[in-house]
Each structure stands twice: as C-alpha cells, then as structure tokens.
Amino acid sequence: MQVLLYPTFLGGKNSGEGWYDDLLALEPEKCLAYGRYLGKRYKDFDNIIWVMGADRDPGPAQENFDLVAMGIKEFDHRHLFTAHGHPDESAVDCCSLGRWLDFNTTYTYEIVHEKLLDDYNRTPTIPFILIEATYEGEHNASEVQVRRQAYWATLCGAFGQFLGNAPLYGFEGPTIFRSKGTWQEAMDLPGSVDMVYWRRLFRSRTWYDLIPDQKHEVVTSGLGEFTGLDYLAAARTSDGSTVIAYMPTSRTITVDMSKVSGTQAVGWWFDPRTGRATPAGTFPTSGTQELSPPAQGDWVLVLDDASKRRLPPGTNQ
C-alpha cells in the first residue's frame, strides 16, 4: 500500500482545519528543523510519497513551506515529492519555485479532460497524476462521472488518478458532505469496483506507451463536445499496436484504421461497468471504419495489431 504523507496540511477554506496559520507564524529555522525530523523518521520506509499542502496554495507561507520540504530532502534522498494546491491549480503552478517537486498533480472540478491535457502539454515536460476531481458521494456525482474521470486521466497522459469517496475518506468522521452508510460499506460501492476494472484494462496493455490523440487523427468523428461531459478521449501507443478510446455515451465513431500497425486489427468493446470484453470484429488496417458499441452507456474501444495476439482487454497477459 502506497502512503501519501502530508507534512504541511494547509487546509482549504471549507475544511475548518489545517496548519496554515501555524506554518506562517513559525521561524524559518523551526520549519527546517521540522522537515529534518520528518526526513530522518521516514527515510527508510519503502512506500512513502510526500505531498505538500492540501487544498490550498502556500501563498505568504511559501518560504516556510519550502523549508519543510528542503529539510526532509536533506535526509530522505529517495522518496518522490509533489503538492496539492487550490482547485484548478496544478502543483507546478504553486510549488515549483522550491525546486523539490518531482511530479505534477491535476486538481479540478471543471472540465477534467481539458485540464489534464493542459498539464500533459506543459513545457518542460513533467509527469502528472489526477490527484482530485469529483468524489463518489459528493456533488451528486453519478457512477459514469466517477468512471469517465479515471479513463480520461489515463487517455490524456496522466500516469494515474485518485478515487475519492465521502464516507471512506472521513472514516465516518466529520466531512463537508453528509454520508450514507459506513466507510466499510463504501468500499464496495460502484466507484471502488469500477476502478478494479479500470486497472485491469490498462494493465492488460502497455498503458505507459499511450499518446493522447489530441488532433483526432485516430478517432476522426463521434468525438462529442470538447468542453462537454460526453467528450471521447482516445490514445494510441507509440508503436501503433494498440488504440484505446473511451466514450461516456454510446455513439457511432469513425476510426482511421491506418493508425493501427500490422495488416489487420482486432477490435474489442470493453464494458467499464462489468469488466467484460466483447469482440468487435477484425478489420484491415487501411481506410476508415465505423464502429458502434453493443448497447447504451459508456464504453471503451480497444483495437490491437492482430499479429501481437493479445488476450482480451482486462485479462492478464
């Protein structure tokens, strides 16, 4: 289990907690000493990632904020660092000046795929993860909303994403949103189950080789609205051997089959609600092909170079 430690939990405006005022009031020497203490204490743990902040930019506390991170790094030379700022602020927007940031975070409640692609296209390039969007059990989130954030993240270039759940993250303690049921019951809600299928799908293919189809050269029609919630996100591996496209709503799409390597492509429809893959057919890798999912709802299209003889998506290779 990977543990994300927040050494300077600043707290957002609605959290009613956090250490922002304390951090602001401390002498710089004490902030550095606190960081050194943490670095010594946790440097030998294998499963740590440091996350600075939490729902808030450091603002006037930036100097002391950075000193905590630098104190940790004096003794901990192997664990990664990132940050969690205000909504719609990526880590590099608020925390890159300290030069301790190892990877970026995307945080938004707006058009998630748009913000993800903004972070993917940053110069210089920096890896990023979707650290927070709409949680299950909050903001009237639907099951498809939770799923599409996850699929958008991977297909827009992120190396992963977080699922949040209101009763689960509070362990039945006070949260902003009223929760139904216990945190133990929440572990079996659709969000958690759907993330198992999400993980199985992408681990059954070389997800780390996927390049977002930003110019819509692979899937050429049926894309939905870019600034909307029905946007189709697609990506293709660098060698062209796999194409994956996620559609939040069922529709007919057009694919340029010449973007798939080899002479023939094997197609699959992967159901993100059940984790089952249904054959979509075998097609020549030339011209265009219109494809429609087998039913309503959100679907994932997977196209593979037939010569690779890959197992159905979601199956261990």
C-alpha angles and dihedrals in degrees: 000000000000113000121207111205120203105202093175106034099186097179127219126258092266098041098082089212143064139107100261097117092043092051091048092052098048124099112249091244091060092050090052091047091050090052092049090051091053093045092053093045099050106026094102097051112104100206105055131121118178117225116188120207122357124223092343140076115235093238111165089002091063096111095052090040091057092045091059090054093046091049091054092049093054088072105017108065100161111049123090124245130211138150142230114212137164120323110280090020115108119211093254090056094062109016112034097095092073089063093220096102114116100176137010130241130214116215122176145135092193127074097337100195091050092055091044092055090048089058092044091055097049120130120248093037117243128174114250142189132201097247098175142004129139112337126219109261093027136091090010088289115189125216092251091050091058091046098047092053089057096047093042089053096057095039092049093055106269118137092225146326142231127243114211126195123189101223092036100054091047095046085220091307122124116303134168091253126056109245130215118219130350129309089247090058090046091062088072097046118120094264094062093043093047091052089058089059091044091054094046092052097052095040088055089063134040092267092169089065094055117120117197114249092230096157092048092237094141103038102033104177139019089053100139122216116323093215092043139080096251094063114142112226117200135177137182129207115248092250093048093238095122136033121187124187128179122202119189090203131032116261143137113269134189120227128194097227093195087076090070115082124236127034099285135032126211114214131207136182109215117200109216090197096058106016091236123138122214122195112252097187142264118279139182114254094239135086122003132305130203113218132184128188118245096247145001124290132054119327142179122223116207121189120186135185100257092220090066090065093211122183119245113291113271091034122112109253 
